[in-house]
Amino acid sequence: MTNSRKPYYAENLLFRKLSINNEPSTPTTPSNSSNSSTEKGFLEVIVFDNKTQEPISCALVQISKITITGQYQERAQGLVIYKHRTDINGKVSNVELPVINELTSKDFYAISVISDEYYSAFIFRAQVYPNITSTFNVYLNHITTGVNQFEILIQPTMEQIHQR
């Protein structure tokens, strides 16, 4: 009998940062985006116990840049660019990263969340937009069997969303 309980649950939220002079920043769209290498966005990851809803401290959050290669985009190479443990509130906040999203690149970010006594979580295609904080709330489940299972959350592309 297979365990139908998911190893984790994740939510994704986007928040626009305000400029320093308290004026709202200009929304970035494909038409006014320069895709300059100086554009930065932010990631925040908050890790919770799925059963108790309590934050999980000391969980390892690793962010990797995945570069797609090959004539048919059949290969990928990963580079770990950030590694940190969550604080007492289960947070890793304000991770500043170069902008990479499906509007600007075929590359993407992958996030892994690993904590003792919990199933691991892996999030693919994490999007980073200019001057916006993308927040991922990750809910981990306790390991209940001797099998080390995990689930991968793949963020849908805009094309996939609009096909529904």
C-alpha positions in Angstrom: 0.0 0.0 0.0 1.5 3.3 -1.0 1.5 6.3 1.3 -0.8 8.9 -0.3 0.3 11.6 2.1 2.4 14.3 0.4 5.9 14.9 1.8 5.4 18.7 1.8 3.1 21.5 0.7 4.3 24.8 -0.6 2.7 28.2 -1.3 4.1 31.0 -3.4 3.5 34.7 -2.8 4.8 37.7 -4.5 5.3 41.1 -2.9 6.5 44.3 -4.6 9.1 46.2 -2.7 8.7 49.9 -2.5 11.4 52.3 -3.5 13.4 54.1 -0.9 11.7 57.4 -1.5 8.3 55.8 -0.7 7.0 56.1 -4.2 5.8 52.8 -5.7 8.2 51.3 -8.1 7.2 51.0 -11.8 5.8 47.6 -12.7 8.1 45.7 -14.9 6.7 44.0 -18.0 8.4 42.4 -21.0 8.1 45.7 -22.9 9.9 47.9 -20.3 12.2 45.2 -18.9 15.8 45.8 -19.9 16.9 42.4 -18.5 20.1 44.0 -17.3 22.4 41.9 -15.2 22.1 44.6 -12.5 18.4 44.0 -11.9 17.8 42.2 -8.6 14.9 40.5 -6.9 14.4 38.7 -3.6 13.5 35.3 -2.4 12.1 34.4 1.0 11.6 30.9 2.2 9.5 30.1 5.4 9.5 26.5 6.6 6.7 25.0 8.7 5.7 21.7 10.2 2.7 20.6 8.2 0.9 19.0 11.1 1.5 21.6 13.9 1.9 24.7 11.6 4.9 25.6 13.8 8.0 27.1 12.1 11.0 24.8 11.7 14.3 26.3 12.7 17.7 25.1 11.4 16.3 23.7 8.1 18.8 23.9 5.3 17.7 26.1 2.4 19.8 25.8 -0.7 19.2 27.9 -3.8 20.7 26.8 -7.1 20.8 28.4 -10.5 19.9 25.8 -13.2 21.2 26.4 -16.7 19.5 24.6 -19.5 21.7 23.4 -22.4 21.6 21.2 -25.4 20.1 21.4 -28.9 16.8 20.2 -27.6 17.2 21.7 -24.1 17.7 18.1 -22.8 20.5 18.9 -20.4 20.9 21.1 -17.3 23.7 22.1 -15.1 23.2 23.4 -11.5 25.3 25.8 -9.5 24.6 26.2 -5.8 24.6 30.0 -5.2 23.1 30.2 -1.7 23.0 28.0 1.4 21.7 29.0 4.8 19.7 27.6 7.7 16.3 28.9 8.8 16.1 31.1 11.9 13.9 30.5 14.9 10.9 31.7 12.9 11.6 29.2 10.1 12.7 32.0 7.8 15.4 32.7 5.3 14.7 36.2 4.2 15.8 38.8 1.7 18.0 36.6 -0.4 19.0 39.0 -3.1 19.4 37.3 -6.5 19.8 38.4 -10.1 16.5 38.5 -12.0 15.7 35.2 -13.7 12.2 34.3 -14.7 10.5 32.8 -17.8 10.1 36.3 -19.3 13.9 36.9 -19.3 15.6 33.5 -19.5 15.2 29.7 -20.0 17.4 29.3 -16.9 15.7 29.1 -13.5 16.3 28.8 -9.8 15.7 25.6 -7.8 15.2 25.6 -4.0 15.8 22.6 -1.8 14.7 22.5 1.8 16.2 19.8 4.1 15.5 19.2 7.7 16.2 16.3 10.0 13.2 14.1 10.7 11.3 15.6 7.8 10.8 14.7 4.2 12.8 17.1 1.9 11.2 19.6 -0.5 12.4 20.6 -3.9 11.0 23.6 -5.8 11.9 24.0 -9.5 11.4 27.1 -11.6 11.4 29.6 -8.7 10.9 33.0 -10.4 12.8 36.2 -9.4 11.4 39.5 -10.7 12.9 43.0 -10.4 12.3 44.7 -7.0 9.8 41.9 -5.9 10.1 39.4 -3.1 8.9 36.0 -4.0 7.9 34.2 -0.8 7.7 30.4 -0.6 5.8 28.9 2.4 7.0 25.3 2.6 5.1 22.8 4.9 7.2 19.7 5.6 5.9 16.4 6.9 7.6 14.2 9.5 9.2 11.0 8.1 6.8 8.2 8.9 8.4 5.3 7.2 11.9 4.0 6.7 11.6 5.1 3.0 13.2 8.4 2.2 10.7 9.8 -0.2 10.4 13.4 -1.5 8.2 15.3 -3.9 9.2 18.0 -6.4 7.1 21.0 -7.0 7.6 22.4 -10.5 6.3 25.9 -10.8 4.1 26.1 -14.0 5.1 28.3 -16.9 2.9 31.2 -18.1 2.2 29.1 -21.2 1.0 26.2 -19.1 -1.2 28.4 -17.0 -2.8 30.0 -20.0 -3.5 26.7 -21.7 -6.0 25.7 -19.0 
